[in-house]
Amino acid sequence: MVICLTGGTMPERLAEMLLDLWTPLIILWITLPPCIYMAPMNQSQVLMSGSPLELNRLTEEQRILNRSKRGWVWNQMFVLEEFSGPEPILVGRLHTDLDPGSKKIKYILSGDGAGTIFQINDITGDIHAIKRLDREEKAEYTLTAQAVDWETNKPLEPPSEFIIKVQDINDNAPEFLNGPYHATVPEMSILGTSVTNVTATDADDPVYGNSAKLVYSILEGQPYFSIEPETAIIKTALPNMDREAKEEYLVVIQAKDMGGHSGGLSGTTTLTVTLTDVNDNPPKFAQSLYHFSVPEDVVLGTAIGRVKANDQDIGENAQSSYDIIDGDGTALFEITSDAQAQDGIIRLRKPLDFETKKSYTLKVEAANVHIDPRFSGRGPFKDTATVKIVVEDADEPPVFSSPTYLLEVHENAALNSVIGQVTARDPDITSSPIRFSIDRHTDLERQFNINADDGKITLATPLDRELSVWHNITIIATEIRNHSQISRVPVAIKVLDVNDNAPEFASEYEAFLCENGKPGQVIQTVSAMDKDDPKNGHYFLYSLLPEMVNNPNFTIKKNEDNSLSILAKHNGFNRQKQEVYLLPIIISDSGNPPLSSTSTLTIRVCGCSSDGVVQSCNVEAYVLPIGLSMGALIAILACIILLLVIVVLFVTLRRHKNEPLIIKDDEDVRENIIRYDDEGGGEEDTEAFDIATLQNPDGINGFLPRKDIKPDLQFMPRQGLAPVPNGVDVDEFINVRLHEADNDPTAPPYDSIQIYGYEGRGSVAGSLSSLESTTSDSDQNFDYLSDWGPRFKRLGELYSVGESDKET
């Protein structure tokens, strides 16, 4: 196959093509335009010539090989980017040796940009670029070419793939993608100190020509900084640049392609260089002498004044520590450093006394904390100043002779006896008298008193060391001439012990003795306790009562640890004969005088297993059936009780279910009327019911207050009648009540059935009396009672029926 290239000389393009060939080729020079004929050959057969005779020789050698291969092979073509001529640019020409020139072969092109960017002449095989190409957008295109029969479109050879590469031109300027830049360098750096490096990129092809070969230079920022043209490393061009003089520099950097030659494209960026601080300046006090004044009663730790040494450096390089290096007040004052404000704070460390000394002089030093040894030759990084402090007089509170007091008193001390004494004085020149008192918040039980004049503390109530060993009270000293000047001092009073408590058992002991125990067996070990606290510790003596010294059953033995062991003298104890033994024991202490008490130990006889484990200590265990324990008996009894409870509940519910209902809900108008089902015997039958049930319980005494109105007049209620006996005439009873109601001056009279207006206590419906109505009976409408529930609905129906009967 033959590739025909257009434009330029042959060697430059040929060199690039030969790098990508698959197999060794026979390359023949043919007439211009330059074309390349490539055919597969053996590795030893490579000939180069510009004569047509070489072609005949190649054909003969191909026949000798007898290889049925396609007749055209190619790999690459080239086209210049950004070409904008009036006509499509010819990229190359495809030709196969199967084409005799009879125009029966058609060339087909497919792949990247086929038909849109690249177009082929299907007859001649010429490939043209019909659009402007940009190498930075796409550097190469992969296409496939095939020769087919013009008429049948049948492929004459297999398709072959080749590449069209876009050749670069210098059409992109360098760019600093990470700009603008910021960098720091320590001040006072030596010449040539590296600051930073910058990088520019060029989109052009770095392989082809010098389009992407960059050279760096500084447009602004000289003579302070310089740059390496090839590596773009920025360095200091001047030594000892001082941050305190100028802290920030702006450097403009240029990158130019084409190796920096004229005609190349360039790009710029900015670099901001900041000088970082180093400790190259010492601290310096703003003034050499400071004056402060302080009252003598100032609280310890109070700040008296501040001094400051200025440092032109910043950050930790400006940090200074302050010290008092000389003066007559080094023991009374201290100075601390404030890390935020960078100054020294003078504080009071001990109390001042105007009457003793009225002024102090201090020498203060400020020194840098972080010193750079490179600049130590510039002198000491410290400075000093003088501080004068004047003490001012103040009315001071009383001063106790001791900051705390510790007193001791025996718990059996007599009342009003002196426990101890506190003293105080007024430190001022005027020396006011002092009055003493006890802060009763610290002595709520008022166990102590103090003499207001001399400060002697006395006992007011008896003490008991066993209840409280220590008593802490506060004594107040007040100036008589100025009651606002007071002082307080804590007083700790320790109560000393006396032997006033007899020893006793440490706990309630109960011993268990096995029936099958052996003689000399330890039944129980007991210990004693004493509420007292002797200096040498407790030592107890144990003994039996004199009448029980020869106890036939038990004996005692004192142990080395101050405890007591109770031992059995014999065996054969029987709980059926005696279940419990009481053993009184006398316990004496070693006090002066010694005290003693008698404690009784209860010893219970129990049944034990063969290895001495207690099983039962009750006599009732003998009467239990064999194989039935006490727990089983309790479970059986519990089951029986539960069955009885169930039976009782069942019978009660059954009986309650059979009881008839007395009150019917649909006929019950008032809940307190329960006997309306009884049928009376007429007016003559006065024994059928008790007339007293119709009375209002509030009106038993004859006075019935009205609850629906507020009376205008107040009168003394008359003496009520006695309760009506069962045999009274009903007509007479009604007439009496009617007369009383008519003669009542405080409220309208009740009608003959006034008692039925009683609603009972706590009724939410209020009164149903018709006396509250302002209209006549004929105007009453009782339909609203239906909204109150079924009971009031029934009542409304009764009233409605009564009204209709009257009209009839």
Summary of the structure (lengths in Angstrom):
residues: 808
radius of gyration: 63.6
end to end distance: 138.6
largest distance: 170.5
contacts: 2154
relative contact order: 0.04
helix: 16%
strand: 33%
